[in-house]
């Protein structure tokens, strides 16, 4: 299972690292790729988790979630 998270507020490599670390702490995550230019993150999951949980993780890291799509 993969999900793509569209994120607002990232402006540099530090932001990418911050979002990446936050999403890697999600226990269901296998792999996380954050794209600054595309303003998104793709997370591979062992099992499905709610979009609300992912939104909460990103927002706690200090960024806004625009949308989450299943890939």
PyMOL Python script that loads the backbone (N, CA, C, O; Angstrom):
from pymol import cmd

cmd.read_pdbstr("""\
ATOM      1  N   UNK A   1       0.848  -1.178   0.000  1.00  0.00           N
ATOM      2  CA  UNK A   1       0.000   0.000   0.000  1.00  0.00           C
ATOM      3  C   UNK A   1       0.886   1.230   0.000  1.00  0.00           C
ATOM      4  O   UNK A   1       1.844   1.323   0.767  1.00  0.00           O
ATOM      5  N   UNK A   2       0.554   2.175  -0.871  1.00  0.00           N
ATOM      6  CA  UNK A   2       1.264   3.453  -0.923  1.00  0.00           C
ATOM      7  C   UNK A   2       0.258   4.593  -0.885  1.00  0.00           C
ATOM      8  O   UNK A   2      -0.856   4.491  -1.399  1.00  0.00           O
ATOM      9  N   UNK A   3       0.689   5.681  -0.259  1.00  0.00           N
ATOM     10  CA  UNK A   3      -0.124   6.891  -0.225  1.00  0.00           C
ATOM     11  C   UNK A   3       0.753   8.079  -0.589  1.00  0.00           C
ATOM     12  O   UNK A   3       1.928   8.142  -0.227  1.00  0.00           O
ATOM     13  N   UNK A   4       0.162   9.012  -1.307  1.00  0.00           N
ATOM     14  CA  UNK A   4       0.844  10.249  -1.680  1.00  0.00           C
ATOM     15  C   UNK A   4       0.203  11.383  -0.898  1.00  0.00           C
ATOM     16  O   UNK A   4      -1.014  11.571  -0.930  1.00  0.00           O
ATOM     17  N   UNK A   5       1.039  12.136  -0.195  1.00  0.00           N
ATOM     18  CA  UNK A   5       0.575  13.236   0.644  1.00  0.00           C
ATOM     19  C   UNK A   5       1.023  14.543   0.003  1.00  0.00           C
ATOM     20  O   UNK A   5       2.222  14.770  -0.157  1.00  0.00           O
ATOM     21  N   UNK A   6       0.092  15.392  -0.362  1.00  0.00           N
ATOM     22  CA  UNK A   6       0.419  16.705  -0.923  1.00  0.00           C
ATOM     23  C   UNK A   6       0.587  17.675   0.241  1.00  0.00           C
ATOM     24  O   UNK A   6      -0.309  17.825   1.071  1.00  0.00           O
ATOM     25  N   UNK A   7       1.752  18.337   0.295  1.00  0.00           N
ATOM     26  CA  UNK A   7       2.147  19.114   1.468  1.00  0.00           C
ATOM     27  C   UNK A   7       2.477  20.552   1.085  1.00  0.00           C
ATOM     28  O   UNK A   7       3.168  20.792   0.095  1.00  0.00           O
ATOM     29  N   UNK A   8       1.995  21.486   1.852  1.00  0.00           N
ATOM     30  CA  UNK A   8       2.336  22.908   1.689  1.00  0.00           C
ATOM     31  C   UNK A   8       3.247  23.322   2.841  1.00  0.00           C
ATOM     32  O   UNK A   8       3.131  22.818   3.958  1.00  0.00           O
ATOM     33  N   UNK A   9       4.149  24.243   2.547  1.00  0.00           N
ATOM     34  CA  UNK A   9       4.972  24.821   3.610  1.00  0.00           C
ATOM     35  C   UNK A   9       6.419  24.378   3.598  1.00  0.00           C
ATOM     36  O   UNK A   9       7.235  24.936   4.332  1.00  0.00           O
ATOM     37  N   UNK A  10       6.768  23.374   2.775  1.00  0.00           N
ATOM     38  CA  UNK A  10       8.171  22.955   2.697  1.00  0.00           C
ATOM     39  C   UNK A  10       8.914  23.909   1.768  1.00  0.00           C
ATOM     40  O   UNK A  10       8.452  24.183   0.660  1.00  0.00           O
ATOM     41  N   UNK A  11      10.067  24.417   2.216  1.00  0.00           N
ATOM     42  CA  UNK A  11      10.796  25.382   1.397  1.00  0.00           C
ATOM     43  C   UNK A  11      12.280  25.064   1.228  1.00  0.00           C
ATOM     44  O   UNK A  11      12.984  25.770   0.507  1.00  0.00           O
ATOM     45  N   UNK A  12      12.767  23.995   1.894  1.00  0.00           N
ATOM     46  CA  UNK A  12      14.202  23.699   1.809  1.00  0.00           C
ATOM     47  C   UNK A  12      14.468  22.237   2.157  1.00  0.00           C
ATOM     48  O   UNK A  12      13.562  21.490   2.524  1.00  0.00           O
ATOM     49  N   UNK A  13      15.723  21.858   2.032  1.00  0.00           N
ATOM     50  CA  UNK A  13      16.120  20.497   2.355  1.00  0.00           C
ATOM     51  C   UNK A  13      15.864  20.131   3.809  1.00  0.00           C
ATOM     52  O   UNK A  13      15.557  18.981   4.119  1.00  0.00           O
ATOM     53  N   UNK A  14      15.990  21.102   4.692  1.00  0.00           N
ATOM     54  CA  UNK A  14      15.714  20.847   6.111  1.00  0.00           C
ATOM     55  C   UNK A  14      14.252  20.448   6.291  1.00  0.00           C
ATOM     56  O   UNK A  14      13.943  19.545   7.068  1.00  0.00           O
ATOM     57  N   UNK A  15      13.360  21.115   5.578  1.00  0.00           N
ATOM     58  CA  UNK A  15      11.931  20.793   5.652  1.00  0.00           C
ATOM     59  C   UNK A  15      11.686  19.356   5.188  1.00  0.00           C
ATOM     60  O   UNK A  15      10.924  18.612   5.807  1.00  0.00           O
ATOM     61  N   UNK A  16      12.342  18.980   4.093  1.00  0.00           N
ATOM     62  CA  UNK A  16      12.212  17.621   3.557  1.00  0.00           C
ATOM     63  C   UNK A  16      12.630  16.609   4.617  1.00  0.00           C
ATOM     64  O   UNK A  16      11.925  15.629   4.859  1.00  0.00           O
ATOM     65  N   UNK A  17      13.771  16.845   5.242  1.00  0.00           N
ATOM     66  CA  UNK A  17      14.262  15.943   6.277  1.00  0.00           C
ATOM     67  C   UNK A  17      13.320  15.853   7.462  1.00  0.00           C
ATOM     68  O   UNK A  17      13.119  14.778   8.026  1.00  0.00           O
ATOM     69  N   UNK A  18      12.751  16.974   7.833  1.00  0.00           N
ATOM     70  CA  UNK A  18      11.840  17.013   8.966  1.00  0.00           C
ATOM     71  C   UNK A  18      10.590  16.169   8.686  1.00  0.00           C
ATOM     72  O   UNK A  18      10.168  15.380   9.531  1.00  0.00           O
ATOM     73  N   UNK A  19      10.003  16.341   7.497  1.00  0.00           N
ATOM     74  CA  UNK A  19       8.809  15.565   7.120  1.00  0.00           C
ATOM     75  C   UNK A  19       9.166  14.086   6.998  1.00  0.00           C
ATOM     76  O   UNK A  19       8.418  13.220   7.451  1.00  0.00           O
ATOM     77  N   UNK A  20      10.305  13.807   6.386  1.00  0.00           N
ATOM     78  CA  UNK A  20      10.732  12.423   6.193  1.00  0.00           C
ATOM     79  C   UNK A  20      10.904  11.706   7.540  1.00  0.00           C
ATOM     80  O   UNK A  20      10.423  10.588   7.723  1.00  0.00           O
ATOM     81  N   UNK A  21      11.586  12.355   8.463  1.00  0.00           N
ATOM     82  CA  UNK A  21      11.788  11.741   9.784  1.00  0.00           C
ATOM     83  C   UNK A  21      10.463  11.501  10.496  1.00  0.00           C
ATOM     84  O   UNK A  21      10.267  10.456  11.115  1.00  0.00           O
ATOM     85  N   UNK A  22       9.555  12.469  10.408  1.00  0.00           N
ATOM     86  CA  UNK A  22       8.256  12.327  11.078  1.00  0.00           C
ATOM     87  C   UNK A  22       7.483  11.142  10.504  1.00  0.00           C
ATOM     88  O   UNK A  22       6.903  10.358  11.256  1.00  0.00           O
ATOM     89  N   UNK A  23       7.472  11.005   9.176  1.00  0.00           N
ATOM     90  CA  UNK A  23       6.718   9.911   8.551  1.00  0.00           C
ATOM     91  C   UNK A  23       7.390   8.555   8.778  1.00  0.00           C
ATOM     92  O   UNK A  23       6.705   7.537   8.868  1.00  0.00           O
ATOM     93  N   UNK A  24       8.717   8.531   8.870  1.00  0.00           N
ATOM     94  CA  UNK A  24       9.414   7.264   9.129  1.00  0.00           C
ATOM     95  C   UNK A  24       9.124   6.736  10.529  1.00  0.00           C
ATOM     96  O   UNK A  24       9.286   5.544  10.791  1.00  0.00           O
ATOM     97  N   UNK A  25       8.700   7.613  11.422  1.00  0.00           N
ATOM     98  CA  UNK A  25       8.363   7.186  12.782  1.00  0.00           C
ATOM     99  C   UNK A  25       6.998   6.497  12.856  1.00  0.00           C
ATOM    100  O   UNK A  25       6.675   5.877  13.869  1.00  0.00           O
ATOM    101  N   UNK A  26       6.198   6.603  11.792  1.00  0.00           N
ATOM    102  CA  UNK A  26       4.917   5.897  11.746  1.00  0.00           C
ATOM    103  C   UNK A  26       5.236   4.410  11.685  1.00  0.00           C
ATOM    104  O   UNK A  26       5.936   3.961  10.777  1.00  0.00           O
ATOM    105  N   UNK A  27       4.723   3.635  12.656  1.00  0.00           N
ATOM    106  CA  UNK A  27       5.138   2.233  12.780  1.00  0.00           C
ATOM    107  C   UNK A  27       4.779   1.397  11.565  1.00  0.00           C
ATOM    108  O   UNK A  27       5.429   0.382  11.318  1.00  0.00           O
ATOM    109  N   UNK A  28       3.772   1.784  10.797  1.00  0.00           N
ATOM    110  CA  UNK A  28       3.371   1.023   9.616  1.00  0.00           C
ATOM    111  C   UNK A  28       4.215   1.342   8.386  1.00  0.00           C
ATOM    112  O   UNK A  28       4.086   0.669   7.363  1.00  0.00           O
ATOM    113  N   UNK A  29       5.083   2.362   8.467  1.00  0.00           N
ATOM    114  CA  UNK A  29       5.840   2.783   7.287  1.00  0.00           C
ATOM    115  C   UNK A  29       6.975   1.823   6.965  1.00  0.00           C
ATOM    116  O   UNK A  29       7.634   1.286   7.856  1.00  0.00           O
ATOM    117  N   UNK A  30       7.185   1.622   5.666  1.00  0.00           N
ATOM    118  CA  UNK A  30       8.304   0.817   5.167  1.00  0.00           C
ATOM    119  C   UNK A  30       9.330   1.743   4.529  1.00  0.00           C
ATOM    120  O   UNK A  30      10.533   1.594   4.743  1.00  0.00           O
ATOM    121  N   UNK A  31       8.842   2.702   3.741  1.00  0.00           N
ATOM    122  CA  UNK A  31       9.722   3.605   3.006  1.00  0.00           C
ATOM    123  C   UNK A  31       9.028   4.950   2.837  1.00  0.00           C
ATOM    124  O   UNK A  31       7.812   5.019   2.657  1.00  0.00           O
ATOM    125  N   UNK A  32       9.818   6.016   2.897  1.00  0.00           N
ATOM    126  CA  UNK A  32       9.283   7.373   2.733  1.00  0.00           C
ATOM    127  C   UNK A  32      10.171   8.127   1.747  1.00  0.00           C
ATOM    128  O   UNK A  32      11.396   8.121   1.868  1.00  0.00           O
ATOM    129  N   UNK A  33       9.538   8.778   0.769  1.00  0.00           N
ATOM    130  CA  UNK A  33      10.264   9.641  -0.168  1.00  0.00           C
ATOM    131  C   UNK A  33       9.550  10.979  -0.200  1.00  0.00           C
ATOM    132  O   UNK A  33       8.359  11.053  -0.503  1.00  0.00           O
ATOM    133  N   UNK A  34      10.288  12.040   0.118  1.00  0.00           N
ATOM    134  CA  UNK A  34       9.712  13.385   0.127  1.00  0.00           C
ATOM    135  C   UNK A  34      10.318  14.172  -1.039  1.00  0.00           C
ATOM    136  O   UNK A  34      11.534  14.178  -1.228  1.00  0.00           O
ATOM    137  N   UNK A  35       9.461  14.831  -1.813  1.00  0.00           N
ATOM    138  CA  UNK A  35       9.876  15.595  -2.990  1.00  0.00           C
ATOM    139  C   UNK A  35       9.563  17.068  -2.755  1.00  0.00           C
ATOM    140  O   UNK A  35       8.402  17.475  -2.758  1.00  0.00           O
ATOM    141  N   UNK A  36      10.620  17.866  -2.550  1.00  0.00           N
ATOM    142  CA  UNK A  36      10.453  19.300  -2.290  1.00  0.00           C
ATOM    143  C   UNK A  36       9.817  19.999  -3.486  1.00  0.00           C
ATOM    144  O   UNK A  36       8.867  20.765  -3.327  1.00  0.00           O
ATOM    145  N   UNK A  37      10.335  19.739  -4.674  1.00  0.00           N
ATOM    146  CA  UNK A  37       9.831  20.404  -5.870  1.00  0.00           C
ATOM    147  C   UNK A  37       8.373  20.043  -6.158  1.00  0.00           C
ATOM    148  O   UNK A  37       7.579  20.898  -6.550  1.00  0.00           O
ATOM    149  N   UNK A  38       8.033  18.773  -5.961  1.00  0.00           N
ATOM    150  CA  UNK A  38       6.661  18.319  -6.202  1.00  0.00           C
ATOM    151  C   UNK A  38       5.725  18.591  -5.033  1.00  0.00           C
ATOM    152  O   UNK A  38       4.517  18.373  -5.131  1.00  0.00           O
ATOM    153  N   UNK A  39       6.288  19.068  -3.925  1.00  0.00           N
ATOM    154  CA  UNK A  39       5.521  19.362  -2.708  1.00  0.00           C
ATOM    155  C   UNK A  39       4.683  18.165  -2.255  1.00  0.00           C
ATOM    156  O   UNK A  39       3.490  18.291  -1.977  1.00  0.00           O
ATOM    157  N   UNK A  40       5.347  16.984  -2.186  1.00  0.00           N
ATOM    158  CA  UNK A  40       4.616  15.795  -1.762  1.00  0.00           C
ATOM    159  C   UNK A  40       5.544  14.798  -1.087  1.00  0.00           C
ATOM    160  O   UNK A  40       6.768  14.921  -1.118  1.00  0.00           O
ATOM    161  N   UNK A  41       4.913  13.815  -0.483  1.00  0.00           N
ATOM    162  CA  UNK A  41       5.620  12.687   0.108  1.00  0.00           C
ATOM    163  C   UNK A  41       4.884  11.429  -0.310  1.00  0.00           C
ATOM    164  O   UNK A  41       3.654  11.400  -0.341  1.00  0.00           O
ATOM    165  N   UNK A  42       5.651  10.376  -0.635  1.00  0.00           N
ATOM    166  CA  UNK A  42       5.062   9.075  -0.917  1.00  0.00           C
ATOM    167  C   UNK A  42       5.522   8.156   0.197  1.00  0.00           C
ATOM    168  O   UNK A  42       6.716   8.039   0.475  1.00  0.00           O
ATOM    169  N   UNK A  43       4.554   7.504   0.833  1.00  0.00           N
ATOM    170  CA  UNK A  43       4.868   6.602   1.932  1.00  0.00           C
ATOM    171  C   UNK A  43       4.371   5.206   1.588  1.00  0.00           C
ATOM    172  O   UNK A  43       3.208   5.012   1.234  1.00  0.00           O
ATOM    173  N   UNK A  44       5.283   4.229   1.700  1.00  0.00           N
ATOM    174  CA  UNK A  44       4.914   2.825   1.524  1.00  0.00           C
ATOM    175  C   UNK A  44       4.595   2.287   2.907  1.00  0.00           C
ATOM    176  O   UNK A  44       5.327   2.521   3.869  1.00  0.00           O
ATOM    177  N   UNK A  45       3.483   1.558   2.988  1.00  0.00           N
ATOM    178  CA  UNK A  45       3.001   1.074   4.283  1.00  0.00           C
ATOM    179  C   UNK A  45       2.870  -0.443   4.310  1.00  0.00           C
ATOM    180  O   UNK A  45       2.507  -1.061   3.309  1.00  0.00           O
ATOM    181  N   UNK A  46       3.166  -1.039   5.460  1.00  0.00           N
ATOM    182  CA  UNK A  46       2.955  -2.477   5.662  1.00  0.00           C
ATOM    183  C   UNK A  46       1.472  -2.785   5.674  1.00  0.00           C
ATOM    184  O   UNK A  46       1.025  -3.813   5.164  1.00  0.00           O
ATOM    185  N   UNK A  47       0.725  -1.878   6.264  1.00  0.00           N
ATOM    186  CA  UNK A  47      -0.729  -2.026   6.358  1.00  0.00           C
ATOM    187  C   UNK A  47      -1.341  -0.637   6.316  1.00  0.00           C
ATOM    188  O   UNK A  47      -0.688   0.361   6.621  1.00  0.00           O
ATOM    189  N   UNK A  48      -2.596  -0.596   5.937  1.00  0.00           N
ATOM    190  CA  UNK A  48      -3.273   0.687   5.788  1.00  0.00           C
ATOM    191  C   UNK A  48      -3.440   1.380   7.144  1.00  0.00           C
ATOM    192  O   UNK A  48      -3.705   0.739   8.161  1.00  0.00           O
ATOM    193  N   UNK A  49      -3.279   2.688   7.129  1.00  0.00           N
ATOM    194  CA  UNK A  49      -3.625   3.499   8.292  1.00  0.00           C
ATOM    195  C   UNK A  49      -4.480   4.658   7.786  1.00  0.00           C
ATOM    196  O   UNK A  49      -4.507   4.939   6.588  1.00  0.00           O
ATOM    197  N   UNK A  50      -5.156   5.307   8.673  1.00  0.00           N
ATOM    198  CA  UNK A  50      -6.081   6.366   8.266  1.00  0.00           C
ATOM    199  C   UNK A  50      -5.341   7.583   7.731  1.00  0.00           C
ATOM    200  O   UNK A  50      -4.230   7.900   8.157  1.00  0.00           O
ATOM    201  N   UNK A  51      -5.987   8.252   6.790  1.00  0.00           N
ATOM    202  CA  UNK A  51      -5.441   9.496   6.269  1.00  0.00           C
ATOM    203  C   UNK A  51      -5.345  10.533   7.369  1.00  0.00           C
ATOM    204  O   UNK A  51      -4.432  11.359   7.364  1.00  0.00           O
ATOM    205  N   UNK A  52      -6.267  10.502   8.303  1.00  0.00           N
ATOM    206  CA  UNK A  52      -6.245  11.442   9.434  1.00  0.00           C
ATOM    207  C   UNK A  52      -4.964  11.292  10.251  1.00  0.00           C
ATOM    208  O   UNK A  52      -4.385  12.286  10.688  1.00  0.00           O
ATOM    209  N   UNK A  53      -4.521  10.055  10.457  1.00  0.00           N
ATOM    210  CA  UNK A  53      -3.290   9.810  11.220  1.00  0.00           C
ATOM    211  C   UNK A  53      -2.085  10.399  10.482  1.00  0.00           C
ATOM    212  O   UNK A  53      -1.234  11.047  11.092  1.00  0.00           O
ATOM    213  N   UNK A  54      -2.016  10.170   9.166  1.00  0.00           N
ATOM    214  CA  UNK A  54      -0.910  10.718   8.384  1.00  0.00           C
ATOM    215  C   UNK A  54      -0.939  12.242   8.395  1.00  0.00           C
ATOM    216  O   UNK A  54       0.100  12.890   8.522  1.00  0.00           O
ATOM    217  N   UNK A  55      -2.138  12.810   8.260  1.00  0.00           N
ATOM    218  CA  UNK A  55      -2.287  14.268   8.289  1.00  0.00           C
ATOM    219  C   UNK A  55      -1.793  14.821   9.627  1.00  0.00           C
ATOM    220  O   UNK A  55      -1.096  15.834   9.675  1.00  0.00           O
ATOM    221  N   UNK A  56      -2.162  14.145  10.700  1.00  0.00           N
ATOM    222  CA  UNK A  56      -1.752  14.567  12.042  1.00  0.00           C
ATOM    223  C   UNK A  56      -0.228  14.563  12.182  1.00  0.00           C
ATOM    224  O   UNK A  56       0.346  15.495  12.746  1.00  0.00           O
ATOM    225  N   UNK A  57       0.424  13.524  11.672  1.00  0.00           N
ATOM    226  CA  UNK A  57       1.881  13.414  11.761  1.00  0.00           C
ATOM    227  C   UNK A  57       2.558  14.569  11.026  1.00  0.00           C
ATOM    228  O   UNK A  57       3.475  15.198  11.554  1.00  0.00           O
ATOM    229  N   UNK A  58       2.097  14.845   9.801  1.00  0.00           N
ATOM    230  CA  UNK A  58       2.699  15.921   9.006  1.00  0.00           C
ATOM    231  C   UNK A  58       2.433  17.284   9.648  1.00  0.00           C
ATOM    232  O   UNK A  58       3.321  18.135   9.692  1.00  0.00           O
ATOM    233  N   UNK A  59       1.220  17.488  10.140  1.00  0.00           N
ATOM    234  CA  UNK A  59       0.881  18.769  10.760  1.00  0.00           C
ATOM    235  C   UNK A  59       1.635  18.978  12.063  1.00  0.00           C
ATOM    236  O   UNK A  59       2.006  20.108  12.383  1.00  0.00           O
ATOM    237  N   UNK A  60       1.867  17.916  12.819  1.00  0.00           N
ATOM    238  CA  UNK A  60       2.660  18.030  14.042  1.00  0.00           C
ATOM    239  C   UNK A  60       4.106  18.399  13.715  1.00  0.00           C
ATOM    240  O   UNK A  60       4.797  19.008  14.532  1.00  0.00           O
ATOM    241  N   UNK A  61       4.561  18.028  12.516  1.00  0.00           N
ATOM    242  CA  UNK A  61       5.912  18.396  12.076  1.00  0.00           C
ATOM    243  C   UNK A  61       5.965  19.853  11.616  1.00  0.00           C
ATOM    244  O   UNK A  61       7.046  20.399  11.395  1.00  0.00           O
ATOM    245  N   UNK A  62       4.784  20.486  11.470  1.00  0.00           N
ATOM    246  CA  UNK A  62       4.745  21.910  11.153  1.00  0.00           C
ATOM    247  C   UNK A  62       4.348  22.267   9.732  1.00  0.00           C
ATOM    248  O   UNK A  62       4.572  23.394   9.290  1.00  0.00           O
ATOM    249  N   UNK A  63       3.757  21.314   9.006  1.00  0.00           N
ATOM    250  CA  UNK A  63       3.409  21.553   7.608  1.00  0.00           C
ATOM    251  C   UNK A  63       1.926  21.274   7.374  1.00  0.00           C
ATOM    252  O   UNK A  63       1.282  20.576   8.158  1.00  0.00           O
ATOM    253  N   UNK A  64       1.397  21.826   6.287  1.00  0.00           N
ATOM    254  CA  UNK A  64      -0.032  21.671   5.978  1.00  0.00           C
ATOM    255  C   UNK A  64      -0.233  20.573   4.939  1.00  0.00           C
ATOM    256  O   UNK A  64       0.497  20.494   3.951  1.00  0.00           O
ATOM    257  N   UNK A  65      -1.225  19.736   5.176  1.00  0.00           N
ATOM    258  CA  UNK A  65      -1.581  18.691   4.228  1.00  0.00           C
ATOM    259  C   UNK A  65      -2.720  19.202   3.365  1.00  0.00           C
ATOM    260  O   UNK A  65      -3.761  19.616   3.876  1.00  0.00           O
ATOM    261  N   UNK A  66      -2.518  19.170   2.040  1.00  0.00           N
ATOM    262  CA  UNK A  66      -3.522  19.616   1.090  1.00  0.00           C
ATOM    263  C   UNK A  66      -4.442  18.457   0.743  1.00  0.00           C
ATOM    264  O   UNK A  66      -5.659  18.632   0.684  1.00  0.00           O
ATOM    265  N   UNK A  67      -3.874  17.270   0.511  1.00  0.00           N
ATOM    266  CA  UNK A  67      -4.664  16.095   0.142  1.00  0.00           C
ATOM    267  C   UNK A  67      -3.818  14.844   0.355  1.00  0.00           C
ATOM    268  O   UNK A  67      -2.591  14.912   0.431  1.00  0.00           O
ATOM    269  N   UNK A  68      -4.497  13.701   0.452  1.00  0.00           N
ATOM    270  CA  UNK A  68      -3.839  12.404   0.543  1.00  0.00           C
ATOM    271  C   UNK A  68      -4.543  11.481  -0.439  1.00  0.00           C
ATOM    272  O   UNK A  68      -5.767  11.351  -0.421  1.00  0.00           O
ATOM    273  N   UNK A  69      -3.742  10.833  -1.309  1.00  0.00           N
ATOM    274  CA  UNK A  69      -4.331   9.927  -2.295  1.00  0.00           C
ATOM    275  C   UNK A  69      -3.712   8.545  -2.155  1.00  0.00           C
ATOM    276  O   UNK A  69      -2.532   8.411  -1.832  1.00  0.00           O
ATOM    277  N   UNK A  70      -4.518   7.524  -2.399  1.00  0.00           N
ATOM    278  CA  UNK A  70      -4.011   6.150  -2.453  1.00  0.00           C
ATOM    279  C   UNK A  70      -3.393   5.936  -3.820  1.00  0.00           C
ATOM    280  O   UNK A  70      -3.959   6.348  -4.833  1.00  0.00           O
ATOM    281  N   UNK A  71      -2.236   5.294  -3.855  1.00  0.00           N
ATOM    282  CA  UNK A  71      -1.581   5.001  -5.130  1.00  0.00           C
ATOM    283  C   UNK A  71      -1.759   3.543  -5.491  1.00  0.00           C
ATOM    284  O   UNK A  71      -1.277   3.102  -6.534  1.00  0.00           O
TER     285      UNK A  71
END
""", "prot")
cmd.dss("prot")
cmd.show_as("cartoon", "prot")
cmd.util.cbc("prot")
cmd.orient("prot")
